[in-house]
Amino acid sequence: MRNQCVAHRGFSGIAPENTMAAVKLAMEQPEVHWIEVDVQLSKDGVPLLIHDFTLNRTTSGSGPVKDKTWAELQELDAGSWKSQAYAGERLLSLSEFLDAIAGRLRANIEIKTEGNRYPGLEEKVISAVKRRHMEQEVVLTSFEPRVLAKIREIGRGIRTGLIIDHYPKDLLLRLQLLRCNFLSIHYRALTAELADKASKRGIEVMAWTMDEVRLLRKVAALHPGILLCTNRPDVWRTAILNWRKCHDEQIDR
């Protein structure tokens, strides 16, 4: 299928991001083939899904994620901030997430770190993926080249991808040197030329993050292989599936 839908942190336009509720809602959408999530580490070394380095925005807790044990993190409410309908939703471990999507969705897992915040995070994520034989179902992405280099060194068989919010002239060279075959790029930085060159080099491109019909169609028109990352798979459905149907009907006439 052209321009596949990637559910950003799950179906996060409706359910609280990076929770099982958001994951399950994404899996219920037939048009969703990919899901994007963020992984950090608890104080006692459990990989879990959360975007921010602090708990303040998306949970009932506060302070850095890394200062809480997994047991402490499980006590937090990770749903009420989004809606009372999700009160009591808890944080999700990477293991729980992988078990839920295995054989159903492909995953873009962002290694969410900076500096030496999470020693051993890469090893733990790779171990979780390999234990489930999901090497072909995931790509591990990061803004940090050193993280990607480490994954390439210890996680053979698992794809890696650079995350970037602009388009430097040497971007394709960077990807080649890092041996990445995936590019996660802000939609404003993506061009038809870049998408085409990346595709010819065997690099899969994901554009983030678009929740408007106009933007989704504009980026889809750049290249059919671009993965479209959105908080709203229902808007993707309107933007892309309905658009294709109208286009096909016009051709048939």
Backbone bond lengths (Angstrom), bond angles and torsions (degrees), N, CA, C in turn:
res aa  C-N    CA-C-N  psi(-1)  N-CA   C-N-CA  omega(-1)  CA-C   N-CA-C  phi
1 M - - - 1.464 - - 1.532 109.90 -
2 R 1.318 115.77 139.05 1.461 120.47 179.25 1.530 110.83 -73.32
3 N 1.341 115.42 146.96 1.471 122.23 173.11 1.529 112.80 45.66
4 Q 1.325 115.04 62.75 1.464 120.53 -177.35 1.524 112.38 -62.55
5 C 1.321 114.54 153.41 1.462 122.56 -177.77 1.526 110.62 -88.80
6 V 1.341 115.32 129.52 1.462 122.25 174.56 1.527 107.61 -112.28
7 A 1.320 117.31 120.26 1.466 121.34 179.53 1.526 109.05 -81.26
8 H 1.329 116.35 112.40 1.461 123.22 -174.74 1.531 111.28 -74.95
9 R 1.330 116.14 111.85 1.468 122.60 -175.21 1.533 111.09 57.53
10 G 1.326 114.46 33.59 1.460 120.46 -173.01 1.518 109.58 86.01
11 F 1.338 116.85 -165.19 1.468 120.65 176.41 1.528 105.92 -80.96
12 S 1.344 114.62 72.30 1.462 120.41 -169.32 1.519 113.98 -82.00
13 G 1.333 116.65 -6.34 1.453 118.69 173.78 1.514 111.78 -69.98
14 I 1.328 116.35 -22.81 1.472 121.24 -178.85 1.529 111.17 -115.72
15 A 1.335 117.57 -51.18 1.463 121.96 -177.45 1.531 110.57 -95.91
16 P 1.329 118.05 159.55 1.467 120.35 -179.80 1.522 111.58 -64.39
17 E 1.321 115.78 129.96 1.461 122.89 -173.20 1.528 113.12 -55.80
18 N 1.335 114.80 145.51 1.468 122.81 174.22 1.528 113.71 59.62
19 T 1.339 117.29 26.53 1.465 120.86 175.17 1.524 109.51 -114.14
20 M 1.326 116.36 167.76 1.455 120.13 178.63 1.522 110.86 -63.00
21 A 1.326 116.96 -32.73 1.465 119.91 178.07 1.519 110.54 -60.57
22 A 1.323 117.12 -43.65 1.464 121.40 179.86 1.524 111.44 -69.53
23 V 1.334 116.15 -36.80 1.469 121.08 178.47 1.528 110.29 -66.08
24 K 1.327 116.32 -48.31 1.463 120.00 -178.52 1.525 111.54 -63.63
25 L 1.317 116.61 -40.10 1.464 120.24 179.35 1.530 110.15 -64.02
26 A 1.329 116.49 -38.58 1.468 120.26 176.88 1.523 110.46 -64.10
27 M 1.341 117.02 -41.95 1.462 120.60 -178.47 1.525 112.27 -66.31
28 E 1.323 116.33 -23.65 1.465 120.31 179.31 1.526 112.71 -77.12
29 Q 1.334 116.76 -12.14 1.463 120.80 -179.54 1.527 109.15 -91.28
30 P 1.325 118.66 114.86 1.466 119.98 -176.38 1.521 114.11 -61.95
31 E 1.333 116.66 -22.55 1.454 119.61 -177.88 1.544 112.76 -81.75
32 V 1.327 118.34 -12.76 1.460 121.17 -178.87 1.526 110.30 -83.54
33 H 1.330 116.29 120.29 1.462 121.71 177.97 1.524 112.18 -110.10
34 W 1.335 115.55 -21.42 1.457 122.16 -177.36 1.523 109.61 -128.69
35 I 1.338 115.32 156.41 1.456 121.56 172.49 1.527 107.63 -137.46
36 E 1.331 116.30 140.65 1.463 121.54 178.81 1.519 108.49 -113.43
37 V 1.344 116.89 131.47 1.462 121.38 179.47 1.531 109.63 -139.38
38 D 1.340 115.60 167.85 1.462 122.32 -179.62 1.527 109.04 -119.20
39 V 1.339 116.73 139.00 1.461 120.40 -176.90 1.530 111.40 -123.79
40 Q 1.338 114.97 131.90 1.459 122.62 173.61 1.527 108.57 -129.41
41 L 1.337 116.36 -173.53 1.469 121.11 -177.40 1.523 111.21 -123.35
42 S 1.329 115.96 140.28 1.458 120.56 171.87 1.529 108.78 -75.70
43 K 1.324 116.10 171.25 1.463 121.44 179.94 1.523 111.91 -58.34
44 D 1.348 115.87 -34.25 1.467 119.94 -179.64 1.527 113.21 -98.46
45 G 1.343 115.86 19.72 1.458 119.70 167.64 1.510 117.36 84.81
46 V 1.333 118.07 24.02 1.464 121.07 176.82 1.523 109.30 -96.50
47 P 1.351 118.75 121.47 1.466 120.37 177.13 1.534 109.96 -69.78
48 L 1.336 115.66 132.78 1.459 120.20 -179.60 1.514 110.47 -140.01
49 L 1.344 114.80 161.61 1.454 120.66 -178.58 1.528 110.41 -90.63
50 I 1.315 116.68 118.36 1.467 122.92 172.48 1.523 107.47 -166.70
51 H 1.321 116.47 144.98 1.461 120.13 -176.73 1.521 113.12 -88.26
52 D 1.335 117.19 -54.36 1.460 121.02 -174.97 1.523 110.88 -74.63
53 F 1.330 116.22 153.01 1.456 120.21 175.80 1.531 111.90 -74.27
54 T 1.329 116.68 -15.64 1.459 120.34 175.57 1.523 109.81 -114.76
55 L 1.324 115.52 162.20 1.460 122.02 -176.78 1.526 112.94 -86.76
56 N 1.313 117.50 -11.24 1.461 122.54 -166.83 1.520 115.28 -56.40
57 R 1.330 117.91 -46.49 1.468 120.39 -171.27 1.514 113.74 -73.05
58 T 1.327 117.56 -41.20 1.472 119.72 -169.35 1.528 114.82 -114.29
59 T 1.328 117.47 9.69 1.469 118.98 176.60 1.525 109.75 -141.87
60 S 1.321 115.27 175.39 1.465 121.30 175.86 1.519 111.60 -82.11
61 G 1.325 117.10 -1.72 1.460 121.76 179.98 1.512 112.15 -94.05
62 S 1.326 115.37 -176.89 1.464 120.62 177.59 1.521 108.90 -148.94
63 G 1.319 115.42 162.45 1.457 120.82 179.86 1.515 112.75 89.44
64 P 1.337 116.47 177.06 1.464 121.22 -177.01 1.526 113.36 -64.32
65 V 1.308 116.16 141.69 1.468 122.06 175.72 1.518 110.33 -57.03
66 K 1.323 115.93 -41.51 1.466 120.86 -172.59 1.530 113.62 -68.36
67 D 1.332 117.85 -10.92 1.468 120.50 -178.69 1.523 113.35 -91.44
68 K 1.342 116.96 -1.87 1.468 120.74 -177.62 1.524 110.87 -112.98
69 T 1.332 115.94 141.13 1.460 119.66 173.95 1.525 108.97 -74.63
70 W 1.330 115.19 164.93 1.465 119.09 178.86 1.519 110.99 -61.95
71 A 1.320 117.15 -38.09 1.465 120.71 178.27 1.529 110.63 -61.27
72 E 1.316 116.48 -41.43 1.473 120.63 178.78 1.529 110.89 -67.59
73 L 1.309 115.80 -40.40 1.470 120.46 -179.03 1.528 111.45 -65.59
74 Q 1.317 116.79 -35.12 1.458 120.53 -179.40 1.530 113.11 -67.71
75 E 1.315 116.47 -17.42 1.462 120.61 179.18 1.524 112.51 -80.72
76 L 1.312 116.94 -12.31 1.463 120.79 -174.13 1.532 112.37 -81.76
77 D 1.310 115.32 151.92 1.466 123.00 174.33 1.527 107.47 -91.20
78 A 1.330 116.39 116.07 1.464 120.98 -178.17 1.528 112.09 -108.82
79 G 1.341 115.98 16.86 1.461 118.85 -176.70 1.509 116.10 -122.69
80 S 1.334 117.57 -31.89 1.471 120.83 -173.51 1.524 113.41 -60.34
81 W 1.339 117.29 -31.71 1.466 120.18 -179.90 1.536 111.44 -59.44
82 K 1.331 116.01 -29.37 1.467 120.74 -178.80 1.525 111.02 -85.61
83 S 1.330 115.69 -46.55 1.464 121.70 -178.16 1.520 109.10 -169.54
84 Q 1.325 115.73 146.46 1.466 118.89 176.92 1.533 111.63 -64.57
85 A 1.328 115.88 -19.10 1.464 120.10 176.64 1.531 110.88 -63.66
86 Y 1.340 116.56 -21.09 1.461 120.74 -178.82 1.525 112.16 -112.06
87 A 1.311 117.09 19.47 1.462 120.78 177.76 1.531 110.27 -57.16
88 G 1.322 115.83 134.09 1.457 120.37 179.38 1.519 114.14 90.34
89 E 1.330 118.51 -8.01 1.471 121.00 175.09 1.524 108.12 -59.83
90 R 1.326 116.82 133.95 1.464 117.97 -175.59 1.523 112.21 -109.51
91 L 1.303 114.04 168.72 1.455 119.86 176.84 1.529 109.57 -65.62
92 L 1.323 114.93 153.59 1.462 121.76 -171.24 1.527 110.12 -115.17
93 S 1.316 116.68 131.18 1.472 119.65 175.65 1.520 109.63 -77.96
94 L 1.316 115.61 156.55 1.461 119.98 177.40 1.526 110.39 -60.86
95 S 1.320 117.25 -39.53 1.466 120.70 -179.93 1.528 111.27 -60.61
96 E 1.324 116.82 -44.44 1.465 120.95 178.34 1.527 110.69 -62.39
97 F 1.314 115.60 -41.52 1.459 120.81 179.53 1.523 111.44 -62.47
98 L 1.325 117.08 -49.68 1.469 120.82 -178.53 1.531 111.17 -62.43
99 D 1.314 116.88 -40.84 1.465 119.90 178.47 1.525 111.09 -61.91
100 A 1.329 116.68 -35.89 1.463 120.89 -177.63 1.528 112.58 -70.80
101 I 1.344 117.21 -37.50 1.474 119.62 -173.16 1.521 113.50 -97.46
102 A 1.321 118.34 -10.40 1.475 121.21 -175.32 1.524 111.20 -51.60
103 G 1.332 115.38 124.80 1.458 121.03 179.08 1.518 114.19 76.66
104 R 1.319 117.48 1.79 1.468 120.59 -176.19 1.532 112.81 -119.33
105 L 1.331 116.54 -43.98 1.459 120.63 179.22 1.517 109.86 -133.62
106 R 1.322 115.91 151.81 1.455 120.47 169.37 1.524 107.60 -89.82
107 A 1.332 116.56 150.29 1.459 119.80 -173.73 1.524 112.60 -125.65
108 N 1.316 114.68 134.21 1.462 123.31 168.89 1.528 105.41 -100.66
109 I 1.331 116.29 105.86 1.455 121.69 -175.76 1.523 109.28 -103.50
110 E 1.337 115.92 111.37 1.464 119.35 178.22 1.522 109.75 -82.25
111 I 1.328 115.73 126.21 1.458 121.69 173.88 1.525 106.15 -80.32
112 K 1.325 116.37 102.13 1.458 122.49 -170.67 1.528 109.42 -91.47
113 T 1.308 115.85 98.71 1.456 120.50 -178.45 1.520 109.39 -153.92
114 E 1.313 115.63 172.72 1.455 122.49 172.00 1.516 107.56 -155.81
115 G 1.319 116.39 141.02 1.455 119.56 -177.92 1.525 111.44 55.76
116 N 1.341 115.19 -131.26 1.472 120.17 -179.72 1.523 110.46 -109.96
117 R 1.334 116.36 36.16 1.461 121.18 -176.55 1.528 112.22 -61.86
118 Y 1.343 116.42 -40.02 1.465 120.17 -173.82 1.525 111.77 -129.74
119 P 1.336 118.16 75.80 1.471 119.31 176.53 1.527 110.33 -59.30
120 G 1.331 115.92 131.01 1.462 119.90 177.29 1.513 115.33 88.47
121 L 1.332 117.80 -0.84 1.465 119.83 -178.49 1.523 111.50 -61.23
122 E 1.318 116.58 -45.08 1.467 119.51 -178.39 1.528 111.41 -59.73
123 E 1.337 116.69 -44.70 1.468 120.82 -179.16 1.528 111.13 -61.14
124 K 1.321 116.43 -41.91 1.468 120.00 -177.52 1.529 111.57 -67.94
125 V 1.335 116.82 -38.52 1.469 119.97 178.62 1.523 110.09 -67.19
126 I 1.322 116.33 -45.63 1.470 120.82 178.80 1.525 111.00 -60.15
127 S 1.319 116.35 -43.01 1.467 120.52 179.33 1.519 111.28 -61.23
128 A 1.342 116.96 -42.79 1.471 120.81 179.99 1.527 111.07 -63.50
129 V 1.323 116.36 -39.92 1.465 121.04 179.86 1.532 110.29 -67.88
130 K 1.323 116.51 -46.15 1.465 120.23 -176.21 1.523 112.69 -68.96
131 R 1.330 116.85 -34.16 1.468 119.32 178.23 1.522 111.33 -59.46
132 R 1.316 115.61 -29.43 1.472 120.77 -178.02 1.531 112.10 -100.24
133 H 1.335 116.67 4.66 1.473 122.25 179.96 1.533 110.52 54.99
134 M 1.338 115.67 44.09 1.472 121.11 -177.50 1.527 112.51 -106.01
135 E 1.331 116.08 22.62 1.469 119.57 -177.24 1.523 112.78 -56.22
136 Q 1.331 117.27 -33.50 1.466 120.40 -178.16 1.531 112.62 -88.11
137 E 1.327 116.56 -2.43 1.464 119.95 -176.68 1.519 113.68 -105.14
138 V 1.343 117.11 -6.21 1.461 119.31 -176.72 1.528 110.77 -129.81
139 V 1.337 114.56 159.77 1.460 122.37 166.14 1.520 105.71 -130.99
140 L 1.332 116.82 135.52 1.459 121.88 179.20 1.524 108.30 -101.08
141 T 1.327 116.06 124.44 1.463 120.87 -173.48 1.525 110.79 -122.31
142 S 1.346 115.30 158.15 1.457 120.61 178.51 1.522 109.82 -163.43
143 F 1.335 114.97 154.35 1.463 120.40 171.07 1.528 110.51 -75.34
144 E 1.335 116.52 -20.87 1.463 121.20 -170.41 1.528 112.73 -99.72
145 P 1.330 116.90 115.07 1.471 120.58 179.75 1.515 113.74 -54.88
146 R 1.351 118.37 -35.72 1.471 120.39 -178.26 1.527 111.06 -64.00
147 V 1.338 116.41 -33.95 1.461 120.79 177.68 1.527 109.97 -66.09
148 L 1.325 115.38 -43.80 1.463 120.28 -179.53 1.532 111.03 -65.56
149 A 1.333 115.94 -38.91 1.468 119.67 178.49 1.531 110.30 -63.68
150 K 1.325 116.34 -39.13 1.462 120.09 179.67 1.521 111.04 -66.35
151 I 1.323 116.21 -40.76 1.468 120.04 179.35 1.525 110.04 -64.17
152 R 1.323 116.36 -41.68 1.470 119.55 178.77 1.527 110.52 -61.35
153 E 1.329 115.87 -34.29 1.463 120.64 -176.83 1.524 111.89 -73.47
154 I 1.336 117.34 -41.67 1.472 119.66 -172.57 1.531 113.81 -108.92
155 G 1.327 116.60 -11.55 1.459 118.98 -175.17 1.511 113.35 -115.71
156 R 1.292 116.69 46.58 1.465 120.51 -176.40 1.517 111.32 -54.82
157 G 1.331 114.48 135.48 1.458 119.89 -178.41 1.513 112.78 97.74
158 I 1.358 116.93 -8.89 1.461 120.96 178.69 1.520 108.80 -108.06
159 R 1.314 115.93 129.94 1.468 120.27 -178.69 1.526 111.01 -71.24
160 T 1.332 115.47 151.94 1.455 121.37 177.74 1.524 110.19 -126.85
161 G 1.337 115.18 153.85 1.456 120.08 -179.97 1.518 112.57 -144.63
162 L 1.315 116.22 140.70 1.464 122.18 176.74 1.516 109.48 -87.10
163 I 1.347 115.75 136.20 1.460 121.13 172.90 1.520 107.59 -102.29
164 I 1.326 116.51 134.14 1.460 119.95 -177.58 1.529 108.95 -153.10
165 D 1.339 116.00 150.05 1.465 119.22 -178.11 1.524 113.25 -112.16
166 H 1.370 115.53 11.19 1.465 119.10 176.63 1.526 108.27 -146.76
167 Y 1.335 116.59 179.05 1.464 120.66 -174.89 1.524 109.47 -124.23
168 P 1.344 117.65 83.19 1.460 120.09 175.79 1.527 110.61 -69.02
169 K 1.303 116.15 153.45 1.462 120.28 -176.75 1.522 112.68 -61.07
170 D 1.330 116.39 -29.54 1.466 119.14 -176.96 1.528 112.49 -97.66
171 L 1.322 117.61 22.02 1.467 120.36 -175.12 1.524 112.62 -59.14
172 L 1.313 117.50 -46.14 1.463 119.75 -178.83 1.529 111.29 -65.23
173 L 1.326 116.45 -34.00 1.466 120.14 176.27 1.532 110.11 -66.94
174 R 1.325 116.53 -41.13 1.472 120.39 177.43 1.526 110.53 -58.61
175 L 1.322 115.66 -45.55 1.468 120.39 -179.77 1.524 110.77 -62.28
176 Q 1.323 115.62 -39.01 1.462 120.15 179.37 1.532 110.49 -65.80
177 L 1.326 117.14 -45.21 1.464 120.94 -178.87 1.527 111.44 -66.09
178 L 1.327 116.15 -34.13 1.466 120.78 178.51 1.532 111.92 -82.23
179 R 1.332 115.96 -8.43 1.466 123.43 -176.79 1.534 111.41 57.17
180 C 1.331 114.22 39.79 1.463 120.73 176.20 1.524 109.96 -85.63
181 N 1.315 116.79 142.91 1.469 119.74 173.09 1.519 110.87 -121.24
182 F 1.351 114.71 25.27 1.460 121.00 177.95 1.525 107.58 -147.44
183 L 1.331 115.82 140.29 1.464 121.93 177.77 1.513 109.04 -130.09
184 S 1.337 115.96 122.46 1.463 122.36 176.54 1.523 106.79 -108.38
185 I 1.339 117.16 110.62 1.467 120.78 -170.09 1.530 111.24 -132.30
186 H 1.330 115.79 144.57 1.461 120.06 177.03 1.531 108.67 -61.44
187 Y 1.328 115.90 137.39 1.467 119.51 -173.49 1.526 112.72 -58.46
188 R 1.343 117.53 -30.83 1.469 119.71 -178.55 1.526 112.06 -68.38
189 A 1.338 117.39 -24.30 1.465 121.61 -177.99 1.525 112.78 -88.62
190 L 1.319 116.93 -10.92 1.461 120.75 -173.76 1.526 111.42 -86.07
191 T 1.323 115.37 136.39 1.467 121.82 176.34 1.521 109.71 -123.22
192 A 1.331 115.42 162.65 1.463 119.88 177.41 1.524 110.30 -62.46
193 E 1.332 116.58 -37.15 1.461 121.26 -179.65 1.530 110.79 -63.45
194 L 1.326 116.81 -46.47 1.463 120.51 179.56 1.525 110.67 -63.21
195 A 1.322 116.68 -45.04 1.461 120.55 -179.55 1.523 110.69 -60.39
196 D 1.316 116.61 -41.20 1.462 121.03 -179.40 1.530 111.48 -68.09
197 K 1.317 116.76 -45.48 1.466 120.39 179.53 1.520 111.51 -63.90
198 A 1.329 116.44 -41.37 1.464 120.39 178.98 1.523 110.34 -63.10
199 S 1.323 116.31 -45.24 1.463 120.99 -179.50 1.528 111.25 -59.07
200 K 1.319 116.56 -42.67 1.465 120.89 -179.45 1.521 112.19 -67.09
201 R 1.328 116.34 -20.92 1.468 121.17 177.53 1.528 112.11 -95.49
202 G 1.327 116.86 6.21 1.453 120.56 178.86 1.515 114.01 77.64
203 I 1.338 116.37 22.34 1.464 121.42 -179.56 1.526 109.15 -102.34
204 E 1.325 116.10 122.24 1.460 120.90 178.37 1.521 108.70 -81.94
205 V 1.339 116.46 136.34 1.464 121.57 -175.87 1.523 110.63 -114.30
206 M 1.332 115.65 131.37 1.461 121.45 172.41 1.521 108.90 -118.10
207 A 1.335 116.55 129.51 1.463 121.68 176.93 1.524 109.35 -101.65
208 W 1.332 117.09 135.29 1.461 122.08 179.52 1.516 111.15 -128.72
209 T 1.317 116.15 157.09 1.451 132.82 -23.94 1.520 105.08 -119.39
210 M 1.332 119.00 129.09 1.472 123.29 -171.47 1.514 110.15 -125.39
211 D 1.336 115.33 129.81 1.464 120.67 -179.49 1.527 112.66 -123.12
212 E 1.327 116.56 10.36 1.460 121.06 179.97 1.524 109.98 -114.84
213 V 1.321 116.14 141.28 1.464 121.99 179.95 1.521 110.73 -54.30
214 R 1.328 116.42 -46.42 1.479 120.89 -176.72 1.526 111.22 -59.90
215 L 1.315 117.46 -45.36 1.461 120.99 -177.84 1.526 111.58 -68.97
216 L 1.320 116.48 -42.20 1.461 120.22 179.17 1.524 110.91 -59.93
217 R 1.319 116.69 -43.55 1.467 120.20 179.23 1.521 111.96 -68.59
218 K 1.325 116.07 -37.87 1.466 120.18 -180.00 1.526 111.23 -62.70
219 V 1.335 117.00 -44.74 1.466 120.63 -179.59 1.531 110.87 -72.47
220 A 1.332 116.84 -38.65 1.471 120.13 178.14 1.522 111.19 -59.76
221 A 1.324 116.55 -33.38 1.464 121.11 -178.04 1.530 112.26 -70.17
222 L 1.322 117.79 -16.42 1.467 120.49 -179.75 1.523 112.18 -69.24
223 H 1.350 115.81 -39.35 1.468 120.18 -178.35 1.528 108.17 -168.31
224 P 1.327 118.26 138.28 1.471 120.45 -177.18 1.525 114.48 -68.96
225 G 1.328 117.07 -17.69 1.459 119.48 -176.87 1.517 114.61 -87.83
226 I 1.330 117.85 -6.94 1.466 120.72 -177.18 1.526 110.50 -68.24
227 L 1.339 116.45 127.01 1.458 121.65 172.98 1.528 107.59 -79.44
228 L 1.328 116.52 134.31 1.459 121.11 -175.91 1.523 109.93 -105.89
229 C 1.324 116.37 112.57 1.455 122.02 -177.42 1.537 109.72 -91.74
230 T 1.325 115.77 128.00 1.462 120.38 -175.21 1.524 111.16 -147.24
231 N 1.328 115.35 149.84 1.464 121.11 171.67 1.526 110.83 -78.82
232 R 1.364 115.77 -13.35 1.461 121.09 -172.12 1.530 111.59 -128.36
233 P 1.327 117.69 82.74 1.461 120.09 175.72 1.527 113.12 -56.09
234 D 1.339 116.91 -26.99 1.467 119.21 177.48 1.524 111.34 -67.16
235 V 1.332 116.93 -33.87 1.473 120.38 176.50 1.527 109.38 -72.91
236 W 1.343 117.10 -37.85 1.470 120.24 174.50 1.527 109.49 -56.09
237 R 1.328 116.63 -42.76 1.463 121.23 -179.17 1.526 110.57 -58.45
238 T 1.323 116.12 -46.01 1.459 121.08 178.82 1.525 110.98 -64.98
239 A 1.329 115.13 -44.25 1.463 120.25 -174.75 1.522 113.24 -70.22
240 I 1.325 116.78 -43.57 1.461 120.32 -170.99 1.528 113.11 -101.43
241 L 1.317 118.65 -53.09 1.465 119.66 -177.47 1.525 111.50 -63.58
242 N 1.317 116.52 -48.15 1.473 119.60 -179.30 1.516 111.42 -65.41
243 W 1.317 116.09 -36.07 1.469 122.55 178.43 1.528 109.52 -62.77
244 R 1.347 115.81 -44.89 1.466 119.78 179.79 1.522 111.50 -64.77
245 K 1.333 116.18 -41.65 1.464 119.79 -179.86 1.515 111.18 -59.46
246 C 1.332 116.66 -44.18 1.469 120.80 179.03 1.524 110.30 -64.21
247 H 1.333 115.73 -40.14 1.463 120.71 -179.65 1.529 109.79 -64.97
248 D 1.341 117.10 -44.89 1.467 121.20 -179.26 1.523 111.47 -65.39
249 E 1.329 116.09 -38.27 1.470 119.92 179.29 1.525 110.79 -64.84
250 Q 1.329 116.41 -38.08 1.463 119.56 178.47 1.512 111.33 -66.12
251 I 1.350 115.90 -37.23 1.478 120.13 178.34 1.528 109.53 -65.83
252 D 1.345 116.94 -42.46 1.461 121.44 -178.19 1.530 111.32 -62.17
253 R 1.315 115.64 -32.45 1.467 118.74 179.68 1.530 111.30 -69.31
